[in-house]
Amino acid sequence: MADRREELTPMLSQYLDLCEQYPDSLVLFQVGDFYETFCEAAELTARLLEITLTKREDSTGRYPMAGIPIDNAESYIETLLDAGYRVAVADQVQEPSETAGIVDRAVTRIVTPGTLTEDAFLDESNTFVAGLADGEGDERGLAVLDVSTGDFYATGGDTRSVRDEIDRFAPEEAVIAPGLDADAFDGETMVSPFRPDAFGLDSARDRVAAYFGDPDTVLATDAEIRACGALLAYAEHTRAGEADRLDYLNRLTRYDPREHLLLDAVALRSLELFERRGVGGQTDATLFDTVDETASALGARELTDRLRRPLLDTDEIAARHDAVGELRGDVRTRERLHEKLRDVYDIERLVSRVSRGRANARDLRSLKSTLDVVPAIRDALAGSESQRLTALHDRLDPCRDVRNEIDTALVAEPPIELTEGGLIAEGYDPDLDSLRATEREGKNWIDELETTEREHTGIDSLKVGYNQVHGYYIEVTNPNLDAVPDDYQRRQTLKNSERFVTPELKERESEIVTAEQRADELEYDLFTDLRSSIAAETERIQSVADALAALDALQSFATVAAERDYCRPELGGDAVEVEGGRHPVVERTQQSFVPNPTTLSRGDIAIITGPNMAGKSTYMRQVALAVVLAQAGGFVPAASARLPVVDRLFTRVGASDDIAGGRSTFMVEMTELATILDAVTERSLVLLDEVGRGTSTADGLALAQAVVEQLHDVVGATTLFATHHHALTETADRLPRARNYHFAADGSGGTVSFSHELKPGAASGSYGIEVARSAGVPDPVVSRAHELLDRETDEQAGESSEETELPDGAVGRLHGVDIAQTTPLEALELLSELKSQLE
């Protein structure tokens, strides 16, 4: 199309101009009641949306065309987003009656995966768009924004720590500074091109300052300022036809990743905090789903954030625990709060729409309905004892002035449309009341006109009607035309009748139409004034939303604790001491669950053995989930619990590969293990499940033992290490902080049964063949496996009977070695020396 620009009609030229103005988006171009695409874009949309590809023909030629109805556009736009496209919506911004030529069109919004604000595209969770910028050396700045709610976060650090924060927020979309690549984002994040100058430091400073004041008082580094400024610029860019400034953004939360328990993508996935790893089974079997008893969308997002970013500050954690404990013990207050919070609309998004000028009258009524609940919630909290509940009581502003303004201005059940009247309550505006009275009186006169004219003319079949084309009319059938008075003026001829008007009817019609139009226009103006007035209270309303969200999350934790017998954890010690610990998800999905204790001092390593299906992985995860819940501010599924404050939770649990990335299961495992060993500290909790399974037995055992020794001797991190390498249990005999535990099984009678009880010591066997039989492996295969196992066992017994004596001094030489102080070169020299002695 571009190569024939000079030949194009004005409308297609207009379309092409918009496509060139938004080259990274698919332009949907309004033509009447449809959004149309042309040429290559039409062929693409027809294929993606499975709609008919037609042709547009004019004096310049024929062009492919495909369109979608405006009334149902959202579902089609969502399909385009899912296919990886950004969509620029070009609306008609001029009435056809206002011009003799082509109407003006302009892009009024750009719809991208990370900047969604329309209810049709959103669920109750956050939808984040991220901005990433670089600083000196390896320094990075990260900004994360939910445009629909106004949640705005910023942080910084080196590449690895920022990557962990990206994994924590899982943004749908990102913009990145020039020179950076997209490796920090996974394949599910759309990386959108954006103008490089937005990342300039001066430009970014000005933009951040326009929203939040001096950037240096809010943010810590230039990289963070660049990330925030560019992200704000991108958010403004996607608003297109709306006012540039996002007035509802009044809170920028800058945080240090070290203020929260760090859960990277591997930990989030392994522990199934928000998404299930397995295929099939219950779709809601995640930690979030299990502890989500929130009553509102606000509370659900707050609960998600607390689980995503557990705390390290013991005082703040204790304040949350105090509130949860009080609500747990006060059933009446807790249930009353839950009941009232169910009436809370998503006012974060409501006030966002109000501020952006996209809220309708029903949105304002929903806002009022939510604010109407606040006094009852304050009453429920009036007698609270915990500091946190008392503070929330004080933060809950009833906003009486806002509620009264909405209630006075709007009818109880307003229509969705804003330009067709019926919005403003009677008595709110005298001029509007006068216009409505004129309209009402005129219609009453017309209602009586039929009776009056029948009496005046003697025509019993005379009717008074109305249509959009001819307005009001008097209809007389053909047999009665002789009785029509002289002052009747013919307006329309039909097959069996004629339609007339009178001078008085025309005058009344003019009064009614004029009053209707002026009333509709005045109503719209009054509504927009009201909406602007409410938008000015955005910060107050957002503060109320924050308090309601926090309260909902607390009552959710309290409800779960009360109904499922969770205990309040004691935090801050050096040991993990749990009595009767349970896995919060598994106990809800299974008919029965066997609780297990955990006793580990800081730096201890628990080497856990036992057959598959015995419960090793479940046990390790339940310890980790107890830590997450406790530091998020919730209670834990146990009879009692004393827990240390953990700075980072590492997991290497389960097998996975990366076929697209060319990495085997073993390579993925080693990469994750390398990350753990590089970043772990003595305050971390480490979960390792069958390290070394993807290679030979000898290599796997060597790696597993080396990892245990590193964590024990060098790092001192508390570790749960599940393994099938029974030889590894011997390590516990020589490492002072290593402990052997096992899950017992009974393999008698050719079948295996599990007690799921954790016991001290090493397991006596793996029972892998018995588990295979239970899974349905054919008997001949199972029998052959037993034969091969028996043969190997006999051979190993014969080899072990041939004892080899070490030369004099070798044992003493070994006992004298300080492993922690021995370099790799010294170790190799010692090994060579001992080998030569054996020869």
C-alpha positions, 0 to 999 in steps of 0.5 A, a space after each residue: 500500500 505504501 508504494 501507491 500512497 499517491 493513488 490512495 483514497 483519503 481514508 486509506 491514506 489516513 489508515 496508512 499514516 496511522 500505521 506508520 505512526 505506530 509501526 510496532 502495533 497492529 492498527 484497528 481502524 474504525 469504519 462505522 460500527 467496525 474496526 477494519 484492517 487492510 492489505 497485509 494486516 487484513 490477511 494477518 488478522 483474518 488468519 489469527 482471528 478466523 474471520 472472513 477476508 474480504 476486498 475493498 474496491 475503489 477507483 485505485 484498485 482492490 485491497 484485502 480487508 478484514 473487520 471486527 464489530 466494535 461491540 465485540 472488539 475486546 475478545 478479538 483484541 485479547 486473541 491478538 495479544 495472546 498471539 504476541 501483538 500490540 494493538 493500536 485502536 484508531 477511533 473516529 474522533 469527529 462526527 460525520 455531520 461536522 465535516 463534508 469530507 472524511 472524518 478525523 480518526 486518531 489512536 485513542 489507546 494502545 493495548 499491550 499485555 502489560 498495560 491492560 486497564 479494561 475489565 474484559 482483559 483483567 482478572 483479580 491479580 496484578 498485571 505488571 509492565 517492567 522497565 529495566 535500565 543499566 548503571 555503572 558496571 553490573 548495576 541494574 535498575 528495575 521498575 514495575 508498574 500495574 497501570 490498572 491499579 497504580 501499584 508501582 515498585 522500584 529496586 536495584 542491584 546487580 544483574 543476578 539480584 535484579 533477575 530474581 526480582 523480575 522472576 518474583 513479579 513475572 511481568 507481562 511486558 517490559 521495556 529495556 534500555 538501549 544496549 541491554 538484551 532481553 535475557 533477563 526476561 523469560 519467554 512469556 514476557 513481551 519485550 516491547 521496543 520503545 524510544 531510546 531517549 526515554 531512558 536518558 537520565 535528564 528526561 527520566 529525572 524530569 518525568 519522575 519529578 513530575 509525579 513524585 518530587 525529587 527523584 533522589 529522595 525516592 530512588 537510590 541510583 541513576 539506573 533506578 531513575 532511568 528505569 522509572 522514568 522510561 516506564 512512566 513514559 511508556 505508560 503515558 505512550 499507551 494512553 494515546 488519546 487520553 491526557 498524558 499524565 497518569 494522575 492516579 499514580 501517587 505512590 512509588 515504593 522503592 525497596 531493597 531486595 534484601 528486605 524480603 525473603 528471596 524466592 527466585 523463579 526456581 523456588 516459586 516453581 518448585 514450591 508451587 506457590 502460585 502455579 502447579 508444576 504437575 500435569 493434571 490433578 487439581 488445578 487449584 493445588 497451590 499455596 496461594 489457592 490453599 490459603 486464599 480466603 480473601 473476600 475481595 480482589 484487593 485482598 487477593 492481590 495483597 495476599 499474593 504480594 505477601 506470599 511473593 515477598 515475605 518479610 525479614 523484619 521480625 517486628 513487622 512479622 510479629 505485628 502481622 502475627 498479632 493481628 492474625 492471632 486476634 482475628 483467629 480468636 475472635 470468630 464473630 469479628 472475623 466473620 463480620 469482616 469477611 461478610 462486609 469485605 465481600 461487598 467491596 469492589 475493586 476500588 483500586 481499579 475503579 479509582 484508576 478509571 475515574 482518574 483516567 476519565 474512563 469511569 461510567 456512572 455505574 463505576 461511581 455507584 460501585 465506588 460509593 457502595 464500597 465506601 458505604 461499607 467502611 463505617 461498618 468495618 471500622 465499627 468491627 475493628 473499634 475494640 481491637 487490641 493489636 497495633 496493626 488492627 488499630 492502625 487499620 481502623 484509623 486509616 479507614 477514612 469513611 469519605 462521607 463527602 465523596 459518598 454524599 456527592 455521588 449519592 446526591 448527583 447520580 440516580 440509584 441505577 444509572 445506565 452504562 451509556 453516558 450520552 443518552 441521559 438518565 444519569 443525574 438525580 432530580 434536584 441536583 441541578 435546577 437547569 437540568 430539572 427545567 429542561 426535563 420539565 419542558 421535555 416531560 410537559 411536551 411528551 404529556 401534551 403529545 400523549 393527549 394529542 391523539 384523543 384531542 385530534 380524534 374528537 376534533 376530526 371525528 376520525 376514530 382510527 387516527 393515531 399519533 406516532 414517532 420514528 427516528 426519520 420523520 419525528 412525531 406525526 399524525 397518521 390517517 388511513 386512506 378512507 378517512 382522508 376527506 376528514 383531514 382538517 386544512 391545517 394538517 400538513 402532509 409529511 409522508 405517504 404510505 400504501 394505506 395511509 398518510 402521515 401529517 403534522 400540524 404547526 403546533 405539533 412541529 413546535 412541540 416537537 422542536 421544544 421536546 427535541 431541543 430539551 432532550 438534546 440540551 438535557 443529555 449534553 448538560 447531564 454529560 457535563 455534570 457527570 464529567 464534572 462529578 468524575 473530575 471531583 472524585 478523581 481529585 480524591 484519588 489519594 484518599 481513596 487509594 489509602 482506603 483501598 490499601 487498608 481494606 486490602 491489608 485487612 482482607 489478607 489478615 482475615 484470610 490468614 486468620 480464617 485459615 489458621 482457625 479452620 485448619 488448626 494452624 499455629 502461631 510460629 515463634 520467629 527469630 531463633 537459630 533452630 527449626 523446631 516444628 512439632 506435627 508439621 504438615 504440608 498445607 496443600 497436600 493435607 487439603 488434597 488427600 484423605 489423610 496426612 501424617 504430620 512429621 517433626 523437624 529439629 534442625 539447628 542453624 547450619 545442620 544438614 538433614 540427609 533424608 533417605 527412603 523409597 520413592 513415594 515415601 514422602 521425602 519431597 513433600 516433607 522438605 517442601 512443607 518445611 519450606 512452606 512453613 518458613 514462607 507462611 511465617 515470614 509472610 505474616 501467616 500461621 503455619 500448619 503444625 502443632 508448634 513451630 520455632 523458626 529462624 528468619 531465613 534470608 533466602 530459600 533455595 530449591 533443587 527439587 524435581 526433574 526438568 529440562 530445557 529442550 528449546 534451550 538445548 539443555 538436558 535435565 542434568 545440565 538444568 540441575 547443575 545450573 540451578 545447583 551452581 546458582 545455589 552454591 554461589 549465592 547461599 549464605 549461612 542464613 539460607 534454607 536449602 532444599 536439595 532433592 536427589 542431586 546428581 541423578 542425571 549422570 552415572 551413579 559414581 559421578 552423582 554420588 561424588 557430586 552429592 557428597 561434595 555439595 554436602 561438604 561445601 554446605 556443611 564446612 564452608 557455608 553453614 546453611 541449614 539444608 534438607 538433602 533427599 537422596 537415593 545414594 545410601 552411601 551418602 549417609 556415611 557422610 553424617 558419621 563424620 560431619 558433626 552437623 549432619 543428621 540421617 533421617 529416613 522414611 520407612 517402608 515395608 516391602 514384605 509380601 512383594 508389595 510396598 507400603 509407606 508409613 510416611 513417618 520421618 525417623 532417625 537414621 538411614 533407610 534400609 533399602 530403596 524398594 524401587 522394584 516394589 514401587 515399580 510393581 505397585 505402579 503396574 510394571 509387568 510381572 516378568 519385568 519385575 521378576 527379572 529386575 529382582 534377579 539382576 539385583 540379587 546377582 549384583 548384591 552377591 558380587 558386591 558382597 564378594 568384592 567387599 570380603 577382599 579386604 585391603 590393608 592401607 600401608 603404615 602411616 596412610 591412615 594417620 596421614 589422612 586423619 591429619 589432613 584439614 580438608 577446609 584448609 586444603 587447596 585443590 592442588 594439595 589434595 591432588 598431590 596427597 591423592 597421588 602420594 597415597 596411590 603410589 603407596 598402594 602400588 
